[in-house]
Amino acid sequence: MLPWFGLLLGLLAIPFAFFLGLKALIRARLGGYKHEFVRPDPSAPLTKEALRSVAVLGGGVAGLTAALTLARRGYPVTLYEKKAFLGGKLGSQREPVLAGQETWVSHGFHAFFPHYHSFRRLLDSVRICELESIDDYVICEKSGAMTRFRGVEPTPVLNLFGLLRRGLFSLKDAVSAPGRDLYGVFLEYEADATFRRYDSVSYAEFARRGRVPPRLKLAFNTFARAFFADEEKLSLAQLIKAFHFYYLSQDGGLLYEYPIRDYEAGLMRPIAEELESLGAEVRTLDPVREFSRTLEGFQVNGRPYGAVVVALDAPALGPLFLDAPGLPEETRRRIGSVRAGQRYVVWRIWIDKDIRESVPVFVITERERALDAVTAFHRFEVETKEDLKSGRADPKTRAVLELHCYAVPDDLVDAEIKPTLFGELLRRFPELEGASVLHEWYVVEQNFSAFHVGLEADRPTVETGVPGLYCAADWVKLPFPAMLLEAAAASGYLAANGILAEDGLRLEPIVTVPLKGLMAGMPAPKTRVELLGA
């Protein structure tokens, strides 16, 4: 080897070694990217005779996780679900597409991130369909420009330079006031301190006082809208938690996987079949109408149970628990006061034009007033492709798109939602101009949990303080950072563990991301306190 060439390699190795050392230092500071929150005692028994009966109220991801976990341990489980299908927001139902023809329609596209440790454990424990990886995380701006995140270094903190390189903010924004005084909050996540300081501040107020640059604000908005709230309503503490969970506590990056089959065939049917094979009673179309605590345990719809897992959606809690007989007043108040967020919309349309090939199967859109995301189901979902190939759908169909509004503005009346969504779709994707809607499936719901300003202090935890009664849902305050599908699955395992612990049985393992941010414990700068009052 020529001497100069060896010297060149040596010089190139210096920054590379520094880069690797920095990555190792960040990982060490966070204590690794996977934390064992529950490590089961292998000497504890898995099951025992004469286990008490358990009622699981709600058949979403949290309820299914708890029900399946307990049924596998031998508990007699009854699962109550008001709808005809399981899965909640991960569920599917049969819908007509042509005269005499039906198809499965899922309740919105969902991303399965690599750091969804509890949710992934649930998936791995059942027969599920093949997952595919999204090729890019893309935000379609109002101008038509695409902000892409493929190739961004996934290591926490270093990935912030990826945002810098893509022009979401400048070095001047980061080192000049007020940004230098405010942006540190995203590296300092620590549950108690973060919520004590910032749960009373809205994300909109933070963005205004911090003069957040438009393109960085766009990135923050994608995290904010995922929690079904407008900027003025969303708690800044919840946004800090989200940014920690999705971007600054794990090295998997923003790319994710998604199932290529409908949720019913790929996930819910296998779960239901296993529950029934284990002797569990799955009662769909059976809403919980009555709940009370008795001397012997609990009663649900007039039937006795030894333990209960509450996994209902937010709107169902107040009518059932605010006056539930036998419960302590504080328990009734906490569970019964859980609030729903804003309305959201899922609109699937069969149209006679297709969007351009360069658009990923799922793309986030910079909202004008309503459109938050577009999914191209005809490009990946097996059932949709079969509908088009077999003639179950209109033969003129060229695309099957899902338009999603995560938080419908309060002043947007129902009659205006569809034309607003469709107009924004055409402005983002002008190649669809003149497209006709051949068929549609449309739903407006208001059943997602509110993560609004000031709600965290009264949010229920998994443990209610009443023996045998546990909560499991994405609205539960967890002892570690988790959100959306991961929060639902993790709370299901925690609720099951509560019952297992009471009965002296082995707990289920739980793995989580780091509990604290890289700079947790740092004192807030005086200027930040002056700007935010926190």
C-alpha positions in Angstrom: 0.0 0.0 0.0 1.3 3.5 -0.9 2.3 5.5 2.2 0.1 8.4 1.3 -2.9 6.1 0.8 -2.5 4.6 4.2 -2.2 8.1 5.7 -5.4 9.2 4.0 -7.2 6.1 5.4 -5.9 7.0 8.8 -7.2 10.6 8.6 -10.6 9.4 7.4 -10.8 7.0 10.3 -10.5 9.7 12.9 -13.9 11.3 12.3 -15.4 7.9 11.9 -14.0 6.7 15.2 -15.2 9.9 16.8 -18.7 9.4 15.4 -18.8 5.8 16.7 -17.6 7.0 20.1 -20.3 9.6 20.2 -23.0 7.1 19.4 -21.7 4.8 22.1 -21.7 7.7 24.6 -25.3 8.6 23.8 -26.4 5.0 24.2 -24.6 4.7 27.5 -26.1 8.0 28.8 -29.6 6.6 28.0 -28.7 3.3 29.6 -29.3 1.5 26.3 -32.4 1.7 24.2 -34.2 -1.2 25.8 -35.0 -1.1 29.5 -36.4 -4.1 31.4 -39.2 -2.6 33.3 -40.6 -6.0 34.5 -38.2 -9.0 34.9 -40.3 -12.0 35.9 -39.1 -14.3 38.7 -38.6 -17.6 37.0 -39.3 -19.5 40.2 -42.8 -18.1 40.5 -45.6 -20.5 39.2 -47.3 -19.8 35.9 -50.7 -20.8 37.0 -52.7 -22.6 39.7 -56.0 -24.3 40.3 -59.3 -22.6 40.9 -58.4 -19.2 39.3 -61.0 -16.4 39.7 -63.0 -15.3 36.7 -62.0 -12.1 34.9 -64.1 -9.7 32.9 -62.3 -7.6 30.3 -64.4 -4.5 29.3 -63.5 -3.5 25.8 -62.1 -5.4 22.9 -59.4 -3.0 21.6 -55.7 -3.6 21.6 -55.4 -3.1 25.4 -58.3 -5.3 26.3 -57.2 -8.0 23.9 -53.7 -8.0 25.3 -55.0 -8.4 28.8 -57.5 -11.0 27.9 -55.1 -13.1 25.9 -52.4 -12.9 28.5 -54.8 -14.1 31.3 -56.5 -16.7 29.2 -53.1 -18.3 28.4 -52.5 -18.6 32.1 -55.8 -20.5 32.7 -58.1 -17.7 33.9 -61.7 -17.9 32.9 -62.0 -14.7 30.8 -65.1 -13.0 29.4 -64.4 -10.2 26.9 -67.2 -7.6 26.4 -67.2 -5.6 23.2 -70.0 -3.3 22.1 -69.2 -3.5 18.4 -69.5 -6.5 16.0 -65.8 -6.6 15.5 -62.7 -6.7 17.7 -59.7 -4.4 17.6 -61.1 -1.0 18.3 -59.1 1.5 16.2 -57.2 -1.5 14.9 -60.4 -3.3 13.9 -62.2 -3.9 10.6 -65.7 -4.4 9.4 -67.6 -5.7 6.4 -68.8 -3.0 4.0 -70.5 -3.2 0.6 -68.5 -2.1 -2.4 -70.9 -3.1 -5.2 -74.4 -4.6 -5.3 -74.1 -8.0 -3.6 -70.4 -7.6 -3.0 -68.6 -6.8 0.3 -65.1 -6.1 1.5 -63.2 -5.6 4.7 -62.6 -2.0 5.6 -60.1 -1.2 8.4 -60.4 1.7 10.8 -57.4 3.6 9.6 -53.8 3.0 8.7 -51.4 2.3 11.6 -47.6 2.3 11.8 -45.9 -0.5 13.7 -42.6 1.1 14.9 -39.6 -1.1 15.9 -39.6 0.3 19.5 -43.3 -0.8 20.1 -41.9 -3.5 22.4 -45.1 -4.6 24.1 -47.2 -4.3 20.9 -44.6 -6.3 18.9 -44.6 -9.0 21.6 -48.4 -9.3 21.2 -47.9 -9.6 17.4 -45.2 -12.2 17.8 -47.4 -14.3 20.1 -50.1 -14.8 17.5 -50.2 -15.7 13.8 -50.1 -12.5 11.9 -49.7 -11.6 8.3 -46.5 -10.5 6.6 -45.3 -7.0 7.5 -43.7 -4.6 5.0 -41.4 -1.7 5.7 -42.3 1.8 4.6 -39.6 3.0 2.2 -39.7 6.6 3.5 -41.3 8.8 6.1 -42.7 11.6 4.0 -44.5 14.9 4.8 -46.2 16.5 1.8 -46.1 20.3 2.3 -48.7 22.8 1.1 -46.3 23.9 -1.7 -46.2 20.3 -3.0 -42.6 19.8 -1.8 -41.9 16.5 0.0 -39.9 16.4 3.3 -38.3 13.0 3.4 -36.7 11.3 6.4 -35.2 8.2 4.8 -31.4 8.1 5.5 -31.5 10.3 8.6 -29.1 9.0 11.2 -31.3 7.2 13.7 -29.2 7.7 16.8 -30.9 10.1 19.3 -29.6 13.7 19.2 -27.6 12.9 16.1 -30.9 12.6 14.3 -31.5 16.2 15.1 -28.8 17.0 12.6 -30.9 15.2 10.0 -33.6 17.7 10.6 -31.0 20.4 10.3 -29.7 19.1 7.0 -33.3 18.9 5.6 -33.8 22.5 6.3 -36.4 22.1 9.1 -34.4 24.6 11.2 -31.1 26.5 11.0 -28.2 26.7 13.4 -29.2 30.2 14.0 -32.6 29.0 15.2 -31.0 26.6 17.6 -28.4 29.0 19.1 -30.3 32.2 19.1 -33.0 33.3 21.5 -35.7 32.2 22.1 -35.0 28.8 20.5 -31.8 28.1 22.5 -33.8 28.6 25.7 -36.8 26.5 24.7 -35.8 23.6 22.5 -33.9 21.9 25.3 -37.2 20.7 26.7 -37.3 17.9 24.2 -34.0 16.5 25.5 -35.0 16.8 29.1 -38.1 14.5 29.3 -38.6 13.1 32.8 -42.3 12.3 33.5 -42.9 14.0 36.9 -40.8 17.2 36.1 -42.0 17.5 32.5 -45.7 17.3 33.4 -45.4 19.5 36.5 -43.8 22.2 34.4 -45.4 22.0 31.0 -48.8 20.2 31.2 -50.4 23.6 31.8 -48.9 25.0 28.6 -50.3 24.3 25.1 -48.1 23.3 22.2 -49.5 26.4 20.3 -48.3 28.7 23.1 -44.9 27.1 23.0 -44.7 27.5 19.2 -45.7 31.2 19.4 -43.3 32.1 22.2 -40.5 30.1 20.8 -41.0 31.5 17.3 -40.6 27.9 16.0 -39.6 28.0 12.3 -42.4 26.9 9.9 -40.8 23.7 8.7 -39.8 22.6 12.2 -43.3 23.4 13.3 -44.5 21.2 10.5 -42.5 18.3 11.9 -43.8 18.9 15.4 -47.3 19.1 14.0 -47.1 15.5 12.7 -46.5 14.4 16.3 -49.2 16.7 17.7 -51.9 15.6 15.3 -51.3 11.9 16.0 -52.9 12.6 19.4 -56.2 13.9 17.9 -55.8 17.5 19.1 -55.3 20.9 17.6 -52.3 22.9 18.7 -54.2 25.1 21.1 -55.5 22.1 23.0 -52.5 19.7 23.1 -50.4 19.7 26.2 -46.8 20.7 25.6 -45.8 18.0 28.1 -47.5 15.4 25.9 -45.7 16.6 22.8 -42.3 16.5 24.7 -43.2 12.9 25.8 -44.1 12.0 22.2 -40.9 13.5 20.8 -38.9 11.6 23.4 -40.7 8.3 22.7 -40.6 8.4 18.9 -37.4 10.3 18.2 -35.0 10.8 21.1 -35.1 7.5 23.1 -34.5 4.8 20.5 -32.3 4.2 17.5 -34.9 2.6 15.1 -35.6 5.9 13.3 -38.9 7.0 11.9 -39.3 4.2 9.4 -41.8 1.5 10.4 -43.7 -1.6 9.2 -47.3 -2.1 8.4 -49.4 -5.3 7.6 -50.2 -6.1 4.0 -53.5 -7.8 4.9 -56.6 -6.3 6.5 -56.5 -6.2 10.3 -59.4 -8.7 10.6 -57.7 -11.4 8.6 -54.1 -10.6 9.7 -54.5 -10.1 13.4 -58.0 -10.0 15.0 -59.3 -13.3 13.7 -56.3 -15.2 15.0 -56.6 -13.5 18.4 -60.3 -14.3 18.6 -59.7 -17.9 17.6 -57.0 -18.4 20.2 -59.2 -16.8 22.9 -62.0 -19.2 22.1 -59.7 -22.2 22.0 -58.6 -21.3 25.5 -62.1 -21.3 26.7 -62.6 -17.5 26.9 -66.0 -16.1 26.1 -65.9 -13.4 23.5 -69.1 -11.3 23.7 -69.3 -8.9 20.7 -72.3 -6.7 20.3 -72.6 -6.8 24.1 -71.9 -3.3 25.6 -71.2 -3.0 29.3 -74.5 -1.6 30.7 -74.0 -2.2 34.4 -70.9 -2.3 36.6 -70.6 -2.6 40.4 -68.3 -3.7 43.1 -69.7 -6.3 45.5 -68.5 -8.0 48.7 -67.5 -11.0 46.6 -65.9 -9.1 43.8 -67.6 -7.4 40.9 -70.7 -7.6 38.7 -70.8 -6.8 35.0 -74.2 -6.8 33.3 -75.5 -8.8 36.3 -72.8 -11.5 36.1 -70.2 -12.0 38.9 -66.4 -11.8 38.4 -63.4 -12.0 40.7 -61.4 -9.3 38.8 -62.0 -6.7 36.1 -59.9 -5.0 33.5 -61.4 -1.7 32.3 -60.3 -1.2 28.7 -63.3 0.9 27.3 -62.9 3.9 25.1 -63.1 7.4 26.7 -66.8 8.2 26.1 -68.0 5.0 27.7 -66.3 5.6 31.0 -68.3 8.5 32.5 -71.8 6.9 32.2 -70.6 3.7 33.7 -68.2 4.7 36.5 -69.2 8.1 37.8 -72.0 6.5 39.8 -70.7 2.9 39.9 -72.0 1.3 43.2 -69.4 0.0 45.6 -66.4 2.0 44.3 -64.5 4.6 46.3 -65.4 8.2 45.3 -61.9 9.0 44.1 -61.8 5.8 41.9 -65.1 6.7 40.4 -64.1 10.3 39.8 -60.7 9.5 38.1 -62.0 6.8 35.8 -65.3 8.5 35.1 -63.7 11.9 34.2 -61.6 10.6 31.3 -62.4 12.8 28.3 -62.5 12.2 24.6 -60.5 14.3 22.2 -61.8 16.0 19.1 -63.7 14.4 16.3 -61.6 12.5 13.7 -62.5 11.3 10.2 -61.6 8.2 8.2 -62.8 8.4 4.6 -61.9 5.6 2.2 -62.7 6.4 -1.5 -62.6 4.3 -4.6 -61.7 6.7 -7.5 -61.1 6.5 -11.2 -57.6 8.2 -11.1 -54.4 7.3 -9.3 -51.8 9.3 -7.5 -48.3 9.5 -8.9 -46.0 6.5 -8.3 -43.4 8.4 -6.4 -45.8 8.9 -3.4 -45.3 6.3 -0.6 -48.2 4.1 0.4 -48.7 6.4 3.4 -47.9 10.1 3.4 -48.5 12.8 6.0 -49.8 16.1 4.6 -49.3 19.6 5.8 -52.9 20.5 6.8 -54.7 23.5 5.4 -57.8 22.8 7.4 -58.6 19.1 7.6 -56.4 16.6 5.6 -53.6 15.1 7.7 -52.7 11.9 5.8 -53.4 9.9 2.7 -53.0 6.1 2.4 -52.9 4.2 -1.0 -54.5 0.9 0.0 -54.6 -0.4 -3.6 -50.8 -0.5 -3.7 -50.2 -2.8 -0.7 -53.3 -4.4 0.9 -54.1 -7.9 -0.3 -57.8 -7.7 0.1 -58.1 -4.4 -1.9 -55.9 -5.8 -4.7 -58.2 -8.9 -4.8 -61.3 -6.7 -4.9 -60.0 -4.8 -7.9 -58.7 -7.9 -9.7 -61.9 -10.0 -9.1 -64.4 -7.3 -10.0 -65.8 -6.9 -6.5 -65.1 -3.2 -7.0 -66.2 -0.9 -9.8 -64.1 -1.8 -12.8 -63.3 1.9 -13.4 -61.5 2.0 -10.0 -57.8 3.1 -10.4 -57.1 3.9 -6.7 -58.4 3.2 -3.3 -57.3 6.0 -1.0 -57.9 6.7 2.7 -58.1 10.3 3.7 -57.6 10.9 7.4 -58.3 14.0 9.6 -56.9 13.3 13.0 -58.5 16.3 14.7 -61.5 18.0 13.0 -61.6 21.7 13.8 -64.5 22.5 16.1 -65.8 25.1 13.7 -65.9 22.7 10.7 -69.4 21.4 10.5 -70.1 17.8 9.4 -71.4 18.8 5.9 -68.2 20.6 5.1 -65.8 17.8 6.0 -65.9 15.8 2.8 -65.5 18.7 0.3 -62.7 20.2 2.5 -60.8 16.9 2.5 -61.3 16.3 -1.2 -60.3 19.8 -2.1 -57.1 19.6 -0.1 -56.4 16.2 -1.7 -56.6 17.7 -5.2 -54.3 20.6 -4.3 -51.7 18.2 -2.9 -52.0 15.8 -5.8 -53.1 17.7 -8.9 -52.9 14.6 -11.1 -56.2 13.6 -9.4 -58.0 16.7 -10.8 -61.3 15.6 -12.4 -61.4 12.3 -10.4 -64.8 10.8 -9.6 -65.6 9.0 -6.3 -67.1 5.7 -7.4 -67.7 4.3 -3.9 -66.9 5.5 -0.3 -66.7 4.4 3.3 -66.9 7.3 5.7 -66.9 7.5 9.5 -66.7 10.5 11.9 -65.8 9.4 15.5 -65.1 11.1 18.8 -63.8 8.3 21.0 -60.0 8.9 21.2 -58.6 10.0 24.5 -57.9 13.6 25.1 -54.3 14.6 25.8 -55.2 18.2 26.3 -53.7 20.9 28.5 -54.0 20.2 32.3 -55.4 16.7 32.2 -52.5 14.6 33.3 -52.8 15.0 37.1 -56.2 13.3 37.2 -55.5 10.6 34.6 -56.1 7.1 35.9 -53.2 4.7 36.4 -53.3 0.9 35.7 -53.8 0.3 39.4 -57.0 1.8 40.8 -56.4 1.2 44.4 -59.3 -1.3 44.4 -58.1 -5.0 44.6 -58.9 -6.8 41.4 -59.8 -3.7 39.4 -57.3 -2.5 36.8 -57.3 -0.1 33.8 -55.8 -0.8 30.4 -56.0 1.7 27.5 -54.1 4.4 25.7 -55.7 6.9 28.2 -54.0 5.3 31.2 -51.1 7.1 32.8 -48.2 4.6 32.5 -45.0 4.5 34.6 -42.9 4.7 31.5 -43.1 6.6 28.1 -45.4 4.9 25.6 -48.1 6.1 23.3 -50.8 5.0 20.9 -50.6 1.3 20.1 -47.7 0.7 22.4 -49.4 2.4 25.3 -52.5 0.2 24.7 -50.5 -3.1 24.6 -48.2 -2.1 27.5 -51.2 -1.2 29.7 -52.8 -4.5 28.9 -49.7 -6.4 30.1 -49.5 -4.2 33.2 -53.2 -4.8 34.0 -52.7 -8.6 33.6 -49.6 -8.4 35.8 -51.7 -6.7 38.5 -54.0 -9.7 38.6 -51.2 -12.2 38.4 -49.3 -10.5 41.2 -52.4 -10.6 43.5 -52.6 -14.4 42.8 -48.9 -15.0 43.4 -48.2 -16.0 39.8 -45.3 -15.2 37.5 -45.4 -11.7 35.9 -45.2 -11.0 32.2 -41.9 -9.4 31.1 -42.2 -5.7 30.0 -39.5 -3.8 28.0 -39.6 -0.1 27.4 -37.6 2.7 25.9 -35.4 4.8 28.3 -37.5 6.5 31.0 -35.7 9.8 30.8 -34.2 12.0 28.2 -30.5 12.6 27.5 -30.5 15.8 29.5 -33.1 15.0 32.2 -32.5 16.7 35.4 -31.0 19.9 33.9 -32.4 23.1 35.5 -34.6 25.1 33.3 -32.9 28.3 32.0 -34.3 31.5 33.6 -35.3 32.8 30.2 -37.4 29.7 29.6 -39.2 30.2 32.9 -39.9 33.8 31.9 -41.1 32.7 28.4 -43.3 29.8 29.5 -44.0 30.6 33.1 -42.8 27.0 33.9 
